Amino acid sequence: MGVVKPQSGSKAGDVASDYLSAGGDLSEDLGRVLRQSPAFGEAHLRMATLALVDGELSRKTREFILLAANLNATHLNIEAAREHLRRAKAAGAGDEELIEVIQCASLVGVHAVVVGLGPLQRLAPVDLSRELTPSEERLKRSFEERRGYWSSQWDQLLRLGSDYFAAVLEFSAAPAASGALSALDREYVYMAFDCSPTHMFEPGLELHMRNALELGATPADLLAVLKLVSGIGFEAATAGYRLLAEVNSPPAG
């Protein structure tokens, strides 16, 4: 990446410089936190800096991850998503790549069904021992070929309603059809919203981690994704300090 990692013994005055050198951006809101609570703000910057330099992810890939974390429905920070779109383009991303990231982030809604299938099966069990019909078998094979995996939850949904299952298959497979993203970047994007503090969908996260490892990612790369996404929690501070300043200084009149 061409970025020098900050030294563990960096002085407090160097923390912001390390962050900027790693590719971070000192926004007005972040600056407010640093001025009012320097120790707290600098502690965040140390974490954020390491998230930007650890692992072997490219600058563009990191922006894809941050875009997906901010744009999906569980977080939907439009202002941050706009900034990461801009930064991804500055890092060389094309519109087709960005559109695929956007489409991937849109898949999070399907998790409402996936999560609900567990309690639904416990309350109103589907006979999973029933043999699939020929059309259901074709759908299952198509899913495995196009998505690269299978789980018992899909067995349940397939038996509950093959028409809806077929629609889910087409929707979930559509983003990858363009081939704009590398298979590995796509797995990182899926990880981004599965590990998000606003979603925490562990079954999906483990699946996409496994896929990424099979595609050549290292454990350090996977941890880098988690570190990047963890940063959205700090928005409680950047937004909260801004709101406090507004309350303390109401507009005249």
NUDRENLO-730338 format. One record per residue (C-alpha): residue number from 1; residue in three letters; x, y, z. Coordinates in pm, whole numbers. Layout:
REC, NUM, ALA, X, Y, Z
...
//
This chain:
REC, 1, MET, 0, 0, 0
REC, 2, GLY, 297, 229, 38
REC, 3, VAL, 190, 328, 389
REC, 4, VAL, 427, 327, 685
REC, 5, LYS, 263, 171, 989
REC, 6, PRO, 258, 389, 1301
REC, 7, GLN, 506, 294, 1568
REC, 8, SER, 370, 171, 1900
REC, 9, GLY, 560, 445, 2077
REC, 10, SER, 418, 733, 1873
REC, 11, LYS, 365, 1052, 2074
REC, 12, ALA, 15, 1189, 2110
REC, 13, GLY, 97, 1475, 1875
REC, 14, ASP, 182, 1226, 1600
REC, 15, VAL, -144, 1031, 1618
REC, 16, ALA, -335, 1251, 1375
REC, 17, SER, -36, 1263, 1139
REC, 18, ASP, -15, 882, 1138
REC, 19, TYR, -386, 863, 1062
REC, 20, LEU, -362, 1106, 772
REC, 21, SER, -54, 926, 633
REC, 22, ALA, -249, 600, 639
REC, 23, GLY, -522, 758, 424
REC, 24, GLY, -760, 878, 691
REC, 25, ASP, -952, 1204, 680
REC, 26, LEU, -989, 1452, 966
REC, 27, SER, -1345, 1572, 927
REC, 28, GLU, -1494, 1866, 1113
REC, 29, ASP, -1687, 1627, 1340
REC, 30, LEU, -1376, 1422, 1418
REC, 31, GLY, -1182, 1741, 1484
REC, 32, ARG, -1447, 1848, 1735
REC, 33, VAL, -1408, 1520, 1928
REC, 34, LEU, -1029, 1557, 1928
REC, 35, ARG, -1050, 1913, 2061
REC, 36, GLN, -1300, 1838, 2335
REC, 37, SER, -1178, 1491, 2436
REC, 38, PRO, -823, 1449, 2303
REC, 39, ALA, -740, 1126, 2486
REC, 40, PHE, -1064, 961, 2371
REC, 41, GLY, -1029, 1087, 2014
REC, 42, GLU, -663, 988, 1986
REC, 43, ALA, -741, 639, 2116
REC, 44, HIS, -990, 603, 1834
REC, 45, LEU, -741, 733, 1579
REC, 46, ARG, -484, 473, 1683
REC, 47, MET, -738, 198, 1619
REC, 48, ALA, -855, 358, 1295
REC, 49, THR, -499, 397, 1167
REC, 50, LEU, -419, 31, 1223
REC, 51, ALA, -743, -65, 1048
REC, 52, LEU, -622, 129, 744
REC, 53, VAL, -280, -34, 724
REC, 54, ASP, -306, -386, 868
REC, 55, GLY, -342, -677, 628
REC, 56, GLU, -271, -663, 256
REC, 57, LEU, -593, -501, 136
REC, 58, SER, -563, -233, -129
REC, 59, ARG, -689, 118, -67
REC, 60, LYS, -968, 56, -318
REC, 61, THR, -1077, -265, -147
REC, 62, ARG, -1088, -89, 190
REC, 63, GLU, -1317, 175, 41
REC, 64, PHE, -1545, -98, -100
REC, 65, ILE, -1569, -245, 251
REC, 66, LEU, -1646, 91, 411
REC, 67, LEU, -1898, 176, 141
REC, 68, ALA, -2085, -151, 200
REC, 69, ALA, -2077, -104, 578
REC, 70, ASN, -2224, 245, 553
REC, 71, LEU, -2470, 199, 269
REC, 72, ASN, -2658, -118, 367
REC, 73, ALA, -2999, -89, 535
REC, 74, THR, -2875, -180, 883
REC, 75, HIS, -2669, 140, 900
REC, 76, LEU, -2752, 364, 602
REC, 77, ASN, -2519, 655, 667
REC, 78, ILE, -2568, 839, 338
REC, 79, GLU, -2311, 1107, 411
REC, 80, ALA, -2039, 853, 489
REC, 81, ALA, -2140, 635, 193
REC, 82, ARG, -2104, 936, -39
REC, 83, GLU, -1755, 1002, 96
REC, 84, HIS, -1645, 640, 50
REC, 85, LEU, -1786, 638, -303
REC, 86, ARG, -1574, 944, -377
REC, 87, ARG, -1266, 794, -214
REC, 88, ALA, -1313, 462, -396
REC, 89, LYS, -1319, 645, -730
REC, 90, ALA, -1008, 837, -629
REC, 91, ALA, -844, 499, -558
REC, 92, GLY, -925, 383, -912
REC, 93, ALA, -1266, 217, -876
REC, 94, GLY, -1488, 219, -1182
REC, 95, ASP, -1864, 269, -1180
REC, 96, GLU, -1931, -97, -1261
REC, 97, GLU, -1735, -204, -953
REC, 98, LEU, -1917, 46, -736
REC, 99, ILE, -2254, -61, -871
REC, 100, GLU, -2172, -420, -780
REC, 101, VAL, -2078, -316, -425
REC, 102, ILE, -2410, -129, -401
REC, 103, GLN, -2600, -433, -528
REC, 104, CYS, -2420, -665, -285
REC, 105, ALA, -2507, -434, 5
REC, 106, SER, -2871, -450, -103
REC, 107, LEU, -2883, -825, -34
REC, 108, VAL, -2891, -771, 343
REC, 109, GLY, -3272, -768, 336
REC, 110, VAL, -3279, -1139, 251
REC, 111, HIS, -3140, -1203, 600
REC, 112, ALA, -3484, -1117, 741
REC, 113, VAL, -3603, -1440, 583
REC, 114, VAL, -3290, -1641, 664
REC, 115, VAL, -3294, -1545, 1033
REC, 116, GLY, -3668, -1606, 1055
REC, 117, LEU, -3646, -1957, 915
REC, 118, GLY, -3492, -2091, 1237
REC, 119, PRO, -3777, -2000, 1472
REC, 120, LEU, -4032, -2077, 1200
REC, 121, GLN, -3895, -2431, 1171
REC, 122, ARG, -3915, -2476, 1548
REC, 123, LEU, -4273, -2347, 1565
REC, 124, ALA, -4410, -2496, 1243
REC, 125, PRO, -4164, -2762, 1124
REC, 126, VAL, -4128, -2845, 757
REC, 127, ASP, -4063, -3209, 672
REC, 128, LEU, -3705, -3183, 553
REC, 129, SER, -3698, -3556, 481
REC, 130, ARG, -3940, -3510, 190
REC, 131, GLU, -3766, -3574, -138
REC, 132, LEU, -3734, -3274, -362
REC, 133, THR, -3938, -3258, -678
REC, 134, PRO, -3746, -3248, -1008
REC, 135, SER, -3801, -2871, -1035
REC, 136, GLU, -3684, -2821, -677
REC, 137, GLU, -3375, -3031, -748
REC, 138, ARG, -3295, -2810, -1046
REC, 139, LEU, -3327, -2499, -831
REC, 140, LYS, -3100, -2646, -566
REC, 141, ARG, -2833, -2737, -823
REC, 142, SER, -2858, -2391, -976
REC, 143, PHE, -2814, -2229, -635
REC, 144, GLU, -2508, -2440, -556
REC, 145, GLU, -2352, -2364, -895
REC, 146, ARG, -2420, -1991, -883
REC, 147, ARG, -2370, -1920, -512
REC, 148, GLY, -2109, -2186, -436
REC, 149, TYR, -2263, -2327, -120
REC, 150, TRP, -2576, -2481, 35
REC, 151, SER, -2728, -2493, 384
REC, 152, SER, -3019, -2664, 555
REC, 153, GLN, -3197, -2330, 580
REC, 154, TRP, -3227, -2323, 203
REC, 155, ASP, -3373, -2677, 216
REC, 156, GLN, -3645, -2535, 437
REC, 157, LEU, -3721, -2234, 218
REC, 158, LEU, -3716, -2445, -98
REC, 159, ARG, -3986, -2672, 46
REC, 160, LEU, -4190, -2382, 180
REC, 161, GLY, -4213, -2204, -152
REC, 162, SER, -4003, -2280, -457
REC, 163, ASP, -4128, -1972, -643
REC, 164, TYR, -3996, -1739, -375
REC, 165, PHE, -3677, -1943, -348
REC, 166, ALA, -3624, -1903, -723
REC, 167, ALA, -3676, -1527, -692
REC, 168, VAL, -3426, -1509, -404
REC, 169, LEU, -3177, -1706, -612
REC, 170, GLU, -3204, -1467, -906
REC, 171, PHE, -3178, -1161, -680
REC, 172, SER, -2883, -1288, -475
REC, 173, ALA, -2690, -1409, -779
REC, 174, ALA, -2745, -1092, -982
REC, 175, PRO, -2463, -874, -840
REC, 176, ALA, -2190, -1121, -935
REC, 177, ALA, -2321, -1153, -1290
REC, 178, SER, -2132, -844, -1406
REC, 179, GLY, -1801, -983, -1282
REC, 180, ALA, -1683, -630, -1207
REC, 181, LEU, -1554, -717, -860
REC, 182, SER, -1300, -987, -796
REC, 183, ALA, -1445, -1289, -615
REC, 184, LEU, -1233, -1201, -311
REC, 185, ASP, -1344, -838, -296
REC, 186, ARG, -1704, -960, -320
REC, 187, GLU, -1652, -1179, -13
REC, 188, TYR, -1503, -885, 177
REC, 189, VAL, -1806, -674, 87
REC, 190, TYR, -2043, -944, 216
REC, 191, MET, -1835, -965, 534
REC, 192, ALA, -1865, -590, 579
REC, 193, PHE, -2236, -587, 652
REC, 194, ASP, -2251, -930, 814
REC, 195, CYS, -2000, -822, 1083
REC, 196, SER, -2142, -472, 1120
REC, 197, PRO, -2233, -367, 1477
REC, 198, THR, -2577, -288, 1335
REC, 199, HIS, -2628, -639, 1193
REC, 200, MET, -2394, -904, 1344
REC, 201, PHE, -2510, -1192, 1124
REC, 202, GLU, -2260, -1455, 1233
REC, 203, PRO, -2371, -1744, 1006
REC, 204, GLY, -2319, -1532, 696
REC, 205, LEU, -1996, -1386, 830
REC, 206, GLU, -1844, -1729, 887
REC, 207, LEU, -1952, -1845, 542
REC, 208, HIS, -1793, -1547, 367
REC, 209, MET, -1479, -1571, 580
REC, 210, ARG, -1443, -1933, 473
REC, 211, ASN, -1494, -1840, 110
REC, 212, ALA, -1236, -1561, 137
REC, 213, LEU, -978, -1794, 290
REC, 214, GLU, -1035, -2042, 8
REC, 215, LEU, -977, -1757, -238
REC, 216, GLY, -641, -1672, -83
REC, 217, ALA, -717, -1423, 195
REC, 218, THR, -507, -1443, 509
REC, 219, PRO, -640, -1428, 865
REC, 220, ALA, -479, -1083, 887
REC, 221, ASP, -683, -969, 586
REC, 222, LEU, -1006, -1093, 743
REC, 223, LEU, -921, -921, 1070
REC, 224, ALA, -853, -601, 875
REC, 225, VAL, -1210, -611, 741
REC, 226, LEU, -1345, -646, 1095
REC, 227, LYS, -1127, -359, 1216
REC, 228, LEU, -1245, -130, 937
REC, 229, VAL, -1613, -195, 1001
REC, 230, SER, -1575, -157, 1377
REC, 231, GLY, -1503, 209, 1314
REC, 232, ILE, -1867, 290, 1242
REC, 233, GLY, -1932, 266, 1615
REC, 234, PHE, -1738, 589, 1660
REC, 235, GLU, -2017, 770, 1477
REC, 236, ALA, -2193, 785, 1813
REC, 237, ALA, -1919, 1028, 1915
REC, 238, THR, -1890, 1230, 1595
REC, 239, ALA, -2267, 1273, 1567
REC, 240, GLY, -2324, 1309, 1939
REC, 241, TYR, -2063, 1579, 1995
REC, 242, ARG, -2208, 1771, 1699
REC, 243, LEU, -2559, 1746, 1844
REC, 244, LEU, -2435, 1858, 2185
REC, 245, ALA, -2268, 2160, 2026
REC, 246, GLU, -2592, 2246, 1845
REC, 247, VAL, -2795, 2217, 2167
REC, 248, ASN, -2545, 2433, 2355
REC, 249, SER, -2545, 2696, 2079
REC, 250, PRO, -2903, 2721, 1947
REC, 251, PRO, -2954, 2946, 1645
REC, 252, ALA, -3043, 3306, 1719
REC, 253, GLY, -3409, 3394, 1705
//
